[in-house]
Amino acid sequence: MNPTEGETEQPTDAELGLNAMDAPPREEREDPYVERTAADLEAVFDVPVRVSVVLGRTKMPVSHLLKLDTGTVVELDRQVGEAVEIYVNDRLVARGEIVLVENRLGVTMTEIIKPQ
């Protein structure tokens, strides 16, 4: 086969002295979405992550922000008892309810958010 104008003919493996049997075997790559066992994940067990719980949000102009003082109540966009959002490293992973654990606040997870 003759190359057309602007194309160069590519040498074949045989012309280059390559043999398929000489090539190292290809490693089969694991599907990155396959469930991992605890043993597979052991290397990352000690990696710190930041967990945040968002009670609610609000928007306000800077002029109101500058007037905030001790004792000022900031109204949020959620009702008492409404689910809060749980984030791990800024990614929404779950929703839950605020609970009291001895003298501290805690969160009971009520819904796990599946990644899309």
N, C-alpha and C positions, 0 to 999 in steps of 0.2 A: 504494500500500500504506500503510495507516494504522499508525502505531506503536502497540504494545500499551502498557498502563499501565507506567510506569517506564522506558520506552525512548524515546529521541529519534531522529527520522529523520535519517540522515546525508545530507548533500548529495552529489550526484553530481559527478564531475569536470567534466561539461559545465556544471552549475550554478555551479561555482566558476570557470569560465573556463579550465580546464586542458585541454590537448591533449597526448596521448601523444607527439606529434611534438616538443613543446617540451621534453620531459625530456631531460637529458643522457644519452648512451649509458652503459649500465652496463658497468663494467669486469669482465671475466671474472676471477674469482679463481683463482689457481693452486692445485692440490691441494697442501696443505702436506706431504704424504707422498711427493711425487714426488722421485725422486733428483735431487740437485743436482750440477752439475759443479764442478770446482775453481774455475773463474772465478766462479761464483755465490757461492761461500763465501769468496772472497778477503777480504771485509770483516771476517771473524772470525778470520783466520789468526793474528793477534797477540794474541788474547784469552787470558790465562793461565787454565789449568785445573789443579786439584790431582789428581795421580795417586797413589794409595795401593795398596800390596800388603799383604794380610793374610796373615801366616804361620799364624795360628791364634788361637784364643780360649780363655778359661777363665773360670770364675766362682769367686769366693771371698768369704767373709765379710770385713767390714771389719776384724775382729780379726786375720785372717791378713795382710791388706794392710798393716796397721800394723807387722807384724813383719818385713816384707821388708827385706833389707839387701844390701849389696854381696856378690856371690857366691851369692846365693839363686837357685836354679833354679826357674823357673815352668813347669810342664808345660802344654802346649797340647793342643787337641783334634785335632791332626793327626799323622799318621805321617811319618817321613822319606820324601821322594820323592812325597808326596801333593800334588795340585794346590793352588796358592794362588789367592786371589781378587784380581782387579785391579779397582779402583774408579776412576772419574773423577768428581770432585765428588760423592762419596758414592753414586754409582750403579754397581752391579755391571755391568761391561761385558765381562769376559773372565776366563778361568782360565789358569793357566800353571804352568811349572816353574821353580824357582830354578836359576840357572846362575852360574858364576863367569866374570866378564869382567875379565881381567887380575887386579887385586887388589880388585875390587869385585863386589858381588852384582848380578845382573840377573835378568830374568824372560823366558823364552821363552813367548809366547802359544801355547796349545794348543787353546783353544776360545773363540770369540767368542759372547757372550750376546746374542741378538736381543731388542730391546725388545718388550714385550707390549702 
